[in-house]
Amino acid sequence: VTLRNCQFNRTGPFLWDYGFLWQRLVWAYEFNDNHRSLATNYFNPSIPRAMVTNTMGTRLEFDNSAGKFPWITNSAVPYFVWFYGTKVDSSLDRGAVYNVTESDINHISVIPRTGGDLVALTGDGEDMMVMTDLQTAYYTMLHPYPPVAGEAAHGAYMVSATLGVNALDLTIAEGNGDSMLIHTSRDVLVSGNVFLGARMGAVWVGDLCDNVVVRNNYVDGGNGSRVLSVEKSSRNVVIADNTFINGGRGSWINRPRGILISNNVFVANNGKNTPDPYVGRRSWQNGGYDNYEPMYFTTHNLLPYANEPWGPITIVSNVMDTGSDLVPSNMIHIHDGARDVHIAGNEFKGFPRYFIFNSSVENVTFGYNSGILSTNWGHFDEVVAVATSSIRVPHELADNSYFLTSIPAVTPGNPES
């Protein structure tokens, strides 16, 4: 399948961005009437919600005669709720997750998600609502929106289960949902394309692709979601000579089986971290603004690869700039199970420039990167300490001296040391 020299404007199935409707419902006072009406009209009506009727004590009472909220008697198996409304009781944090420890047909008792005593209402709430089914509420994407209902598809251009895919010299502008999805396909070339804004993701390499080259593309995410996604054990992936700017949730790479990321420019791809209701996005876990890294490597449970180590990962000769000192984020986060990670010759800009390697990440070489500031070392030393003993972490500072955080001495200019 080859698609060449085409232009797509405002095409593809409509998708709500993650958290868009939920945030306008829970923090309604931060938005104008137009935005509040979107939440009123299009938030998923199947999400269980109820008005809290009592004002004091640890029994949070509401009408659950329809049985939408589960009843539990075993606090070892809790479920989770949020609170919102005109005024949330001062004992609770608006939009934060709480564990339900007991419940019946007309009440629940809760503790903070991080643990602690039962929450006791102080009585200063007003028209306070409780909601459950958290992830469904946050990830509402497909609820109908006129003139076209959301569909179980993604992208102005979507290909799946195909051998030989070429997406060449396209312009995909202001996608209604995702810009492009290539899924479970082999021998894929995405080259010379221009992506200009999308409600959701831009370049999306879906599950279990094999032999993929994404090269020489210009991607302006328009503060949608991720500018780059490589999902669920795709193999032999090359991301080279691209420009990725103005994304919302950075680049998400999910348990790759061999990936090279080389000679790219990544700038200001964390817009959803911005503490502004019309720009940023709040987290369904704690109600604070999200904190996505510019690039993060995660795991999944898809068999047969769920329990296998993954890699190698090579990240070389890229420029990565958070674009603002005001957007908090780590630079790169690599989750458990990765091995053979090589990060070298990159230029890092913006703040902060922290790197996280989870405890089971093996055989990491991190060296000769510019822009690593000595003021970050306290945090970096702490992170490196939880990694395996095989990790090597040389740094380049302004004076061009090189040294390691975990073992003494390294010869300048000699990577093998």
URSUL-V30725 format. One record per pair of residues at least 24 apart in sequence whose C-alpha atoms are under 8 Angstrom apart, sorted by the first residue. I is the first residue (numbers start at 1). GAP is how many residues later the second one is. If there is no record, write none. Layout:
<<I,GAP> <I,GAP>>
//
This chain:
<<1,161> <1,162> <1,163> <1,164> <1,165> <2,163> <2,164> <2,165> <2,166> <3,163> <3,164> <3,165> <3,167> <4,162> <4,163> <4,164> <4,165> <4,166> <5,163> <5,164> <5,165> <5,166> <6,163> <6,164> <6,165> <7,163> <7,164> <7,165> <7,166> <8,148> <8,162> <8,163> <8,164> <8,165> <9,163> <9,164> <9,165> <9,166> <10,163> <10,164> <10,165> <10,166> <11,144> <11,145> <11,163> <11,164> <11,165> <12,142> <12,143> <12,144> <12,145> <12,163> <12,164> <12,165> <12,166> <12,167> <13,135> <13,136> <13,137> <13,138> <13,140> <13,141> <13,142> <13,143> <13,163> <13,164> <14,128> <14,131> <14,134> <14,135> <14,136> <14,137> <14,162> <14,163> <15,126> <15,127> <15,135> <15,161> <15,162> <15,163> <15,184> <15,185> <16,124> <16,125> <16,126> <16,127> <16,161> <16,183> <16,184> <17,122> <17,123> <17,124> <17,160> <17,182> <17,183> <17,207> <17,208> <18,120> <18,121> <18,122> <18,123> <19,118> <19,119> <19,120> <19,121> <19,262> <19,263> <19,265> <20,118> <20,261> <21,117> <21,119> <22,115> <22,116> <22,118> <23,258> <23,259> <26,57> <26,58> <26,59> <26,68> <26,69> <27,57> <30,247> <31,246> <31,247> <42,101> <42,102> <42,103> <43,97> <43,100> <44,93> <44,96> <44,99> <47,84> <47,85> <47,86> <47,89> <47,90> <48,83> <48,84> <48,85> <49,80> <49,81> <49,82> <49,83> <50,79> <50,80> <50,81> <51,76> <51,77> <51,78> <51,79> <52,75> <52,76> <52,77> <52,78> <55,66> <55,67> <55,68> <55,69> <55,70> <56,64> <56,65> <56,66> <56,67> <57,62> <57,63> <57,64> <57,65> <58,51> <58,52> <58,60> <58,61> <58,62> <58,63> <59,48> <59,49> <59,50> <59,61> <60,47> <60,48> <60,49> <60,61> <61,45> <61,46> <61,47> <62,44> <62,45> <63,42> <63,43> <63,44> <64,41> <64,42> <64,43> <65,40> <65,41> <67,38> <69,63> <70,33> <71,31> <71,32> <71,33> <71,34> <72,29> <72,30> <72,31> <72,32> <73,28> <73,29> <73,30> <74,27> <74,28> <75,25> <75,26> <75,27> <76,25> <77,24> <78,24> <80,52> <80,53> <80,54> <81,49> <81,50> <81,51> <81,52> <81,53> <82,48> <82,49> <82,50> <82,52> <83,45> <83,46> <83,47> <83,48> <84,44> <84,45> <84,46> <85,41> <85,42> <85,43> <85,44> <86,39> <86,40> <86,41> <86,42> <87,37> <87,38> <87,39> <87,40> <87,41> <88,36> <88,37> <88,38> <88,39> <88,40> <89,32> <89,33> <89,34> <89,35> <89,36> <89,37> <89,39> <90,31> <90,32> <90,34> <90,35> <91,28> <91,29> <91,30> <91,31> <92,27> <92,29> <93,194> <94,193> <95,189> <95,190> <95,191> <95,192> <96,188> <96,189> <96,190> <96,191> <97,187> <97,188> <97,189> <97,190> <134,150> <135,149> <138,146> <154,24> <154,25> <154,26> <154,27> <155,24> <155,25> <155,26> <156,24> <157,24> <158,24> <158,25> <159,24> <159,26> <160,24> <160,25> <161,24> <161,25> <162,24> <163,24> <163,25> <164,24> <165,24> <166,24> <166,25> <167,24> <167,26> <168,24> <168,25> <169,24> <169,25> <170,24> <171,24> <171,25> <172,24> <173,24> <173,25> <174,24> <174,25> <175,24> <175,25> <176,24> <177,24> <178,24> <179,24> <179,25> <180,24> <181,24> <181,25> <182,24> <182,27> <183,24> <183,25> <183,26> <184,24> <184,25> <184,26> <185,24> <185,25> <186,24> <186,25> <186,26> <187,24> <187,25> <188,24> <188,25> <189,24> <189,25> <189,26> <190,24> <190,25> <190,27> <191,24> <191,25> <191,26> <192,24> <192,25> <192,26> <193,24> <193,25> <194,24> <194,25> <195,24> <195,25> <195,26> <196,24> <196,25> <196,26> <197,24> <197,25> <197,26> <197,27> <198,24> <198,25> <198,26> <198,27> <199,24> <199,25> <199,26> <200,24> <200,25> <200,26> <201,24> <201,25> <201,26> <201,27> <201,28> <202,24> <202,25> <202,26> <203,24> <203,25> <203,26> <204,24> <204,25> <204,26> <204,27> <205,24> <205,25> <205,26> <205,29> <206,24> <206,25> <206,26> <206,28> <207,24> <207,25> <207,26> <207,27> <208,24> <208,25> <208,26> <208,27> <209,24> <209,25> <209,26> <210,24> <210,25> <210,26> <210,27> <211,24> <211,25> <211,26> <212,24> <212,25> <212,26> <213,24> <213,25> <213,26> <213,27> <214,24> <214,25> <214,26> <214,28> <215,24> <215,25> <215,26> <215,27> <216,24> <216,25> <216,26> <216,27> <217,24> <217,25> <217,26> <218,24> <218,25> <218,26> <219,24> <219,25> <219,26> <220,24> <220,25> <220,26> <220,27> <221,24> <221,25> <221,26> <221,27> <221,48> <222,24> <222,25> <222,26> <223,24> <223,25> <223,46> <223,47> <223,48> <223,49> <223,56> <224,24> <224,25> <225,24> <225,25> <225,47> <226,24> <226,25> <226,26> <226,43> <227,24> <227,42> <228,24> <228,25> <229,24> <229,25> <230,24> <230,26> <231,24> <231,25> <232,24> <232,67> <232,68> <232,70> <233,24> <233,72> <234,24> <235,24> <236,24> <238,24> <239,25> <240,24> <241,24> <244,25> <245,24> <246,24> <246,25> <247,24> <248,24> <248,25> <249,24> <249,43> <249,44> <249,45> <250,42> <250,43> <250,44> <250,45> <250,46> <251,42> <251,43> <251,44> <251,45> <252,43> <252,44> <252,45> <252,46> <253,42> <253,43> <253,44> <253,45> <254,43> <254,44> <254,45> <254,46> <255,42> <255,43> <255,44> <255,45> <255,55> <255,56> <255,83> <256,54> <256,55> <256,56> <256,57> <257,53> <257,54> <257,55> <258,52> <258,53> <258,54> <258,55> <259,52> <259,53> <259,54> <259,55> <260,53> <260,54> <260,55> <260,56> <261,53> <261,54> <261,55> <261,57> <262,52> <262,53> <262,54> <262,55> <262,56> <263,53> <263,54> <263,55> <263,56> <264,53> <264,54> <264,55> <265,53> <265,54> <265,55> <266,28> <266,52> <266,53> <266,54> <266,55> <267,52> <267,53> <267,54> <267,55> <267,56> <268,53> <268,54> <268,55> <268,56> <269,25> <269,53> <269,54> <270,24> <270,52> <270,57> <271,56> <273,54> <273,55> <273,56> <274,52> <274,53> <291,37> <291,38> <292,37> <292,38> <293,36> <293,37> <293,38> <293,39> <293,40> <294,26> <294,28> <294,35> <294,36> <294,37> <294,38> <295,36> <295,37> <295,38> <296,36> <296,37> <296,38> <296,39> <297,36> <297,37> <297,38> <298,36> <298,37> <298,38> <299,36> <299,37> <299,38> <308,29> <309,28> <309,29> <309,30> <310,27> <310,28> <310,29> <311,27> <311,28> <311,29> <311,30> <312,26> <312,27> <312,28> <312,29> <313,26> <313,27> <313,28> <313,29> <314,27> <314,28> <314,29> <315,27> <315,28> <315,29> <315,31> <316,26> <316,27> <316,28> <316,29> <316,30> <317,27> <317,28> <317,29> <317,30> <318,27> <318,28> <318,29> <319,27> <319,28> <319,29> <319,30> <320,26> <320,27> <320,28> <320,29> <321,27> <321,28> <321,29> <322,27> <322,28> <322,29> <323,26> <323,27> <324,26> <324,27> <325,25> <325,26> <325,27> <326,25> <327,24> <328,24> <330,24> <330,25> <330,26> <331,24> <332,24> <333,24> <333,25> <334,24> <334,27> <335,26> <336,24> <336,25> <337,24> <337,25> <338,24> <339,24> <339,25> <340,24> <340,25> <341,24> <342,24> <343,24> <343,26> <344,24> <344,25> <345,24> <345,25> <346,24> <347,24> <348,24> <352,24> <354,25> <354,26> <355,25> <355,28> <356,24> <356,27> <356,28> <357,26> <357,27> <357,30> <358,28> <358,29> <359,27> <359,28> <359,29> <360,27> <360,28> <361,26> <361,27> <362,25> <362,26> <362,28> <362,29> <363,25> <363,27> <363,28> <363,29> <364,26> <364,27> <364,28> <364,29> <365,26> <365,27> <365,28> <365,29> <366,26> <366,27> <366,28> <366,29> <367,26> <367,27> <367,28> <367,29> <367,48> <368,26> <368,27> <368,28> <368,34> <369,26> <369,27> <370,25> <370,26> <370,27> <371,25> <371,26> <372,24> <372,25> <373,24> <381,24> <381,25>>
//
